[in-house]
Amino acid sequence: MCVNFAVVLISTSGYLLPIYIEIVMANYSSNQFKNGLKIMLDGDPCSMVDVEFVKPGKGQAFTRVKMKNLISGRTWERTFKSGESVEGADVMDTDMEYLYSDGEMWHFMDPNSYEQVAADSTAIGDAHLWLKEQDKCLVTLFNGNPISITPPNFVELKVTETDPGLKGDTAQGGSKPATLQSGAVVRVPLFIEEGEMLKIDTRTGEYVSRA
Amino acid sequence: MTELWRATASRENLLKRADIYAQIRQFFTVRDVLEVETPLMTSAAVSDPYIDTIACRYHPIPGQQEEARYLQSSPEYGMKRLLASGSGAIYQICKAFRNGEAGRRHNPEFTMLEWYRPGFDHLQLMDEVEALVAPILNIESCHRVSYGELFQHYLNINPHTASAAELAVLARQHIELDMEDENRDNWLNLLMSHVIEPKLAERGAVFVFDYPATQAALAKVATDSDGQAVACRFELFYAGVELANGYFELTDGEEQARRFHQDIEQRRAEGLPQRPVDNLLVDALNAGMPECAGVAMGLDRLTMLALNSIQISDVIALPFDRA
């Protein structure tokens, strides 16, 4: 059983009173396991990617789960005995707006509550290659702290550096590297010029079209 | 309104299912095997420790004098009583029910094909199973490999002699799991289902035979060419899925009563539910059941595999969560 204490300051007649709120995470039994369920394993929040009930005709029942560690990104298989229970993880996916990076942390804001969170380089991972101010990202929060950032599937970014374009070469194959405003380097067609806005698929890191 | 009212199996799949039923009935008609029915709602329950029977309530007067009944988990006991009554070769297509068995390849209410062949041993019955499933699965033939060879090949261990501790070490090398158990068979089943079964997929249809004597269930125990006691039991796997389980059937009533008792003891030791055992089966064996081989096959799975599907809900019109 996981018990978190949140300190909330409540203002009554001018005084701020700290109130302790107990957040009790649910436990889940193996028969409640399903894809997407977030649980705690060895101290890390993990997500169930694939859940399979395994039972030989005459043997004991097990639940075999493909797990993803939400901190390290590692995926692996873990088997649970029938009726074995695990603690749920306080993990929440939230749409947030990317604000800026101070060089060490990346800052995001909830557009509804204006609450801000800061993600470190581990949580950002490769996502920093595709971040542009004011773009909406999916921020995964664990106990309120960002542990991973998923950029939009498609982003529009400006070319800051590339070799001069080849005139007239608009249809033929061939590509060259281009550096984007976010720092990412992508392969682009030869006709692309510096200063142009490009549409990029962040899942593959590939050029899609001019924006 | 949710979509839960809607059938999960397509009409095309239901046609295929009906076609397979027709093929099966034709197969047994040609071979003079009689189609029978036995009760789905019985006064006793299966003894296997890891099969949990679904209990139901019968009232001789509505609302009064409640009696416990059990939805059968397999028609085995009833069909053996028919054999002892002189039925000759019989088959049955029926529903079977098991608590807790819900998943991609399990439905708590499923369809079983079971048949018994007086005069056959398990090896002859394997040939007949092959003759039935080959055209349905559109395969040439089935491989045959002993349980011992399989463990030797994939895990380099002798499943008949290895200790529980040795099997536990081996299992933990392959499977991340929090489990302590002194029962060898639990480790063997775990290695079979988690390590070997997935690898059987590449072998197509495979009969595994000569199970450990401790996994004989209701099969005779014999001695193999190495002098090892083995169960006269086989299972058929296709695409890594357990599809059928067959025995050269135990006919010794006293041995049957002893195995029931052993199961009761195991249930007690592991804190599993106790159910009434079927003394009528013991009486039938004592009265004389012909030497025979029998096999049970999951028809939902057979249909699923014939359609190259990976989930049973593709072939069950209204699966458990929509029942």
Interface residues (C-beta under 8 A of the other chain):
Chain A: N31 E52 F53 V54 K55 P56 G57 K58 G59 Q60 A61 F62 R64 W76 E77 R78 T79 F80 K81 S82 E84
Chain B: D48 Y50 I51 G100 E101 A102 G103 R104 R105 H106 I175 E176 L177 D178 M179 D185 N186 N189 L190 M192 S193 H194 Q215 A217 E235 E242 N245
